[in-house]
Amino acid sequence: MRRIAILTSGGDAPGMNAAIRALTRKAIHEGFEIFGIERGYLGIIEEKIFPLSNRDVGGIITQGGTMLKTARFPEFQNEEIQRKAYDILKTYDIDHLVVIGGDGSMRGATSLSKLGMSTMTIPCTIDNDMGGTQYTIGYDTALNTVVDAVGRIRDTSNSHERVAIVEVMGRKAGHIALKAGLACGAEIVLVPENPMPLHAVCRHLKETQIRGKEYSVILVAEGAYNSGEVKAFIKEHTEFDPSLTVLGYLQRGGGPSAFDAILAARMSEVCINLLMSGVANRLVGYIDGHIRALSYEEAERLEFPIDEKDYRLLSILSS
Ligand code: ATP
């Protein structure tokens, strides 16, 4: 019988549990033995490796977080530690390792595959900042969480005729900020890929006021600016005194949206099918409506940056 181990790594994201459940049940259905590893790559070194059954993953599909826990383990960039992990996995007779996580986690899987381990990566991060896929599991849920929260903030800033600054996650990418801005009608979105200068932000706010709009919502991607500095700058250079809300970990929690749970199921199915047909060392991505597996090198190269057209559309619609 062949053995598959799965782990979750990097920041947690809604849908990690849905992927654990789908991988476990599909693998067992196909006759594999399946093992869970706790706390990402650290859990390999700590030998937190245990068998999973269909019942162990019952009731988790709608839960946020990850039942396997996750960890940041930067030491895993060290080749000696990678070799140790490889040896431990072989001691447990693990034939394939499936990593559920973001781009850093995929690099960990790439390193293990170079040592001879058969690996697969399921993209799972709220930031949607991975190459090789247009959607990562967790992104759609986070987007909906942000839109809901900004809607509530908009209600109160409208009532008080105030400028509201909302800081959202996304690391070095502006996917969450831009798409949430389009979905909730933000007046200004500041993204790392194309950061509007702060003097232009002030000018925009004044023009918006002249046009009769008494409140504005500014979404700041965490990678674009320090949102506290944006608030201070606006206060110093205009008559506005903006409120500031940092959404923080709110964006990472909660059960997955239907889109993310279905994406987790479909990616997991393709992942196990590929392993059965002898294909390994791939990122399982979503491209143009299809689940496609790319080699890690191709995935790193095939980037899906934010869509400049969305940025232009947002500025037209926020007039
Ligand atoms: P997210 O961006 O959602 O937090 P991520 O997977 O990109 O997810 P990282 O913290 O970058 O999160 O990476 C997760 C883990 O993957 C790291 O703690 C480390 O154990 C491993 N890792 C990251 N980069 C590498 C690398 N270059 N080589 C080997 N392992 C790596």
Boltz pocket constraint, residues with backbone or C-beta under 6 A from the ligand:
constraints:
  - pocket:
      binder: B
      contacts: [[A, 9], [A, 10], [A, 11], [A, 12], [A, 40], [A, 41], [A, 42], [A, 71], [A, 72], [A, 73], [A, 74], [A, 75], [A, 76], [A, 77], [A, 78], [A, 101], [A, 102], [A, 103], [A, 104], [A, 105], [A, 106], [A, 107], [A, 108], [A, 109], [A, 111], [A, 124], [A, 125], [A, 126], [A, 127], [A, 171]]
      max_distance: 6.0
